[in-house]
Amino acid sequence: MAKTAQHSPSSGTPEPVRFAAPRNEARRTEIRDFEPVPAGFDGWVHDQMGRWKSRAAWSAQLWQQADGVERARLQLGELPERELRSQLRAMRAQVRRRGSDWHQQVGAALPLVAEAARRTLGFTAYRTQLMGALAIGHGTLVEMATGEGKTLTIALAATIAGFSGKPCHVITANDYLAGRDAAELSRLYEYCGLTVAALAADFNGPQRRTAYQADVVYCTGKELVADYLRDQILLGPLAESKRRAMTYLLRRRRWRDRLVLRGLHTAIVDEADNQLIDEAVTPLIISRKQENEAMREACLAVDSCAASLLPGEHYEVFERFKEVRLLQSGHELVEAWCAGQRGLLSAPVWVADLVLQSLQARHFFLRDKQYVMDDGKVVIVDEFTGRPMPGRNWRLGLHQAVEAKEGTDVSSPSETLARLSFQNFYRYFEHLSGITGTARESWREFWRIYELPFIKVPHHKPNVRRDEKPAYFVGTSAKWEAVVGEILKMNSAGRPVLVGTRSVHASETLGRMLQRRSVECKILNAVRHEQEAEIILRAGDEGAVTIATNMAGRGSDIRISKAVEARGGLHVILTEGHESARVDRQLRGRAGRQGGRGSSRLFASFEDELFRRYLNPVVRALIEQWIHLRLPGRQGMLAVAFYLAQRRAENRSRRQRFQLMKQDQEIAKSVIGGSAKASKQTPPGGSS
């Protein structure tokens, strides 16, 4: 990720800049309380409060309010252009006077903004979109089905937030979507008297500062957190709010010109489940390269030692927890290897740690799955979106172990300057809301971590997508043959097919299988991602076959023609279950958008990673015996096993996220108390 090489951070985790007044007015800063997640009876009461705030009556109330907004917008349809602009200016001034309480004016401002959107963009907001905008304005997590117009819904709410004069950040999945949405919606924002900007990863300091001065800023969560941490590093001792306030009173404000952000106040998170839950597991770390030639040479040398160890004889592999443990014979072999070395390599305890890192790299960090090779460099692949993440590194020597395994140049280890989890960062915002197509399964987690109540927006048109019965197989080869057969069947009928895979290797393997059967296909993965938008745009063409790794959060619409609609629409194939049912449901949601026809089907194998890692050993042994005896009811048994494995994976990931948040809370408390334990408590496997 981003690196800072010239400045040292203040000790520990910085305090948040909660929000900034418009432009050059004074900032107000304060520390957000890091209260632990409630447990026991208090936790139950807290959950019931979230359930009450997410009650159906609240959704019905928003629906009625959206009906009133829709009628008010219709009355504005005949209003002259000059009069509409005048009313927008008056409303902007009214909302600005409200300041932080801008959400109280959402109902009054929304008809004007919706009419402005109709005149500038040519889009008439549906009642469902108006309901979503009202919910966002009230700080709610909104579930709106894929294809229902989330982009316009966000824009309506962001416009009213921009009226307040406080910084409004729209968090998107990637730079492409940020640039696309900001460009397509710029006419609406300009018509309403606002400025809009998109932030890209390749922006320099002045460009970032200019972008953040806009009323509405489209950016990714990673870039926003990185810029926040860089600002705290630049502030140094002034990261403490009391010192910063004192310098402001003394009119020594030169530090303000060095900052990029103008504060944090309102955040609207698109694909909220991916941003606030899936990607929240790993904290964002600002680091700089630290030249250490001895460490690089040690990683290369230890890799040869690790290669001589045998699983089961010298070490044990625990696939479920992604752990490797040396046995006594393994420790003896390491000690014998160290006997012939000099310097640090002669210390068995230190070498044993490096050997474990190397073994982890060999067993759990696989090429074309967790990373790809690009121009001789190891590039991490995002587990949930399948996108490459150049510039990010695994920590604690793991990245160097992977490089040594691949035989490429071993990079220098990095020094941590600052770290912050996404969970705690998003809690800094005065007004947080989000929208996604899949939130129902994790409503309790959203409430416990962010105190976001949840509502579901109904479909604008009834959903007629057909989810066919899943097919389960004992072996992987049988599964892939069945997937190919399904593709050939749909292709012969002229229906487009979208195939979701879990890894680059799986997508390339399936592509070769189709080529042998003379089936033309497009592959979208971390290696082939340059024409992502174009590939997805054409995925709905008649007879098109598109293979993509993890479609979650890609954000580009798949257009379906009338001819394809008549043949049954898009058919989505899931070639493996994900560790979260939300991701499976999101991929299925690519078909049957806006009330159109479509279908989906899951193909899973007992040899898939989900079964291997998360299925209870007792259940696994029972099913293996069932298969061996060839007893009837195999499909039912595998279906139950799939459900249990996925449920166990979700529970484990949830516990990991809560553990990370509690850890960050403890670090923050110790920092406030004068302790400097933050760098020692960073969990392994974090990336920077």
Order of alpha helices (4+ residues) and beta strands (2+ residues): beta-beta-alpha-alpha-alpha-alpha-alpha-beta-alpha-beta-alpha-beta-alpha-beta-alpha-alpha-beta-alpha-beta-alpha-beta-beta-alpha-alpha-beta-beta-beta-alpha-beta-alpha-beta-alpha-beta-beta-beta-alpha-beta-alpha-beta-alpha-beta-alpha-beta-alpha-beta-alpha-alpha-alpha
